[in-house]
Amino acid sequence: MKTVLTSTGAGLDRREEIRRWDRDHLWHPFTQMQEYLADDPLVVVAAEGHYLIDDRGRRLFDATSVLWCNLLGHRVPEIDAAVSEQLGRLAHSTLLGATHPAAAELARRLVEIAPPGLNHVFFSDNGATAVEAALKIAFQYRLLTQGKEAVEKAAYLSLDNAYHGDTLGAAAVGGVELFHDIFKPILLPTLKVPSPYCYRCPIGKTRTDCSVDCADDVEQALAREGGRVCAVILEPGVQAAAGMLLLPDGYLTRVAAACRKHGALLILDEVATGFGRTGTLFACQREGVTPDLMCVAKGLTGGYLPVSATLATDAVYNVFLGRYEEDRHFFHGHTYTGNALGCAAALATLRLLADGAVVAAVSTKEQVLRDGLAPLASHRHVGEIRQAGLMCGVELVADRHTKAWFPRGDRVAYRICLSLRDRGIFMRPLGDVLVLMPPLSSTEDELRHLAASMGTAVREHLGA
Ligand SMILES: Cc1ncc(COP(=O)(O)O)c(C=O)c1O
């Protein structure tokens, strides 16, 4: 077979072979395959620092941290070494009735850095399964504390526009119409309250006359449902997948108080916001709220491997204790739960965050990105720029006055993201929201370049 070497070392025949296998056999998530097959795909063959390298040798700045999980760049020497060392001892062993050092050490470390009182760690594999575990813990907690009758009508309360993952339980507490409505007939019925989407405030307030009245919806729903709500779940700080919607200050505190008053557990989903993204290690720390259950994933392993965790308080955990035949233990788990290689990657990541410098630098970088995007704020097709730390969304609209969206088929944000590849940037939008979520370790120059390139691409597509 004739082989032509490219700059990445991959032969041309091999390159074409990969594309053929991908085209013929690979079904991509959240991807319209008919369109994907018509396009030339991005084939990432390597990565270095904050850059993905494709099979043509193109280097693309990783502006959405792959899928919001990469924290400190790719091929970080300390994380690479930790995974290699772990590989020399143990790749995987079960946590069902046994343990291993990496999982035990990671559990201890997570408890040290989590909001106080979250003393117990249940491992899973990804964001959705960490949420599933939390939902089932909340249900079984209600069963164990209040008995069978109390759980017959048990329900979860969640927010419109929420995203907690794609498994059925996580989707049931989700509220992004586009992702979740199709599956409604097979989803557990849940109670929903309007989302604090301030740009399109569901109760008609403006930022100037807002006193976070939307939090009353949670309190009222809990009062109305007479204690059948076993848990309230939400993303603290930012409803990320809905387009980086920022929760107003004080919202979380009021929801936490309402949960306490009505005896519902509070589950905080820090899958997207955790590990420094918003400028504090966890977003809930901004308001000093400690939930009963907290889900973490994505950045936990630095974006290397699929490990997630559901943290619980003593009060929750202790209820599950009893003699074997009482059947109080948590009936849930996965084969690869607490995978040793993933735990090693997580421990190395947390060591790199330990002195607080990376997270402390987020506020300066946040400002650099904010300043860089500022000229876009008055663009006639930019509805709003929302940013918390290094999580940022630029909502594009067809008309600033009516806030009308572009027709769905126009795929404006998608086309802008595609064109950014020619400027050396990899980004993936959410509908008409351009999402910027670069690694925490991005340099100020990289952030300036990202913001400037985005501005240029928006103006090229939508006029000056
Ligand atoms: C807040 C939140 N929860 C859960 C998930 C699901 O995580 P995963 O894709 O790892 O299942 C996501 C993914 O984007 C998320 O943003």
The ligand as a Gaussian input file, in Angstrom:
#p B3LYP/6-31G(d) Opt

LIG

0 1
 C      -24.659000      20.484000      34.189000
 C      -24.460000      19.180000      33.479000
 N      -24.850000      18.039000      34.073000
 C      -24.669000      16.852000      33.496000
 C      -24.093000      16.748000      32.263000
 C      -23.918000      15.404000      31.623000
 O      -22.587000      15.022000      31.654000
 P      -22.075000      13.816000      30.737000
 O      -22.125000      14.310000      29.335000
 O      -20.697000      13.562000      31.228000
 O      -23.011000      12.692000      30.986000
 C      -23.665000      17.902000      31.605000
 C      -23.026000      17.823000      30.283000
 O      -22.824000      18.782000      29.593000
 C      -23.867000      19.162000      32.214000
 O      -23.495000      20.304000      31.619000

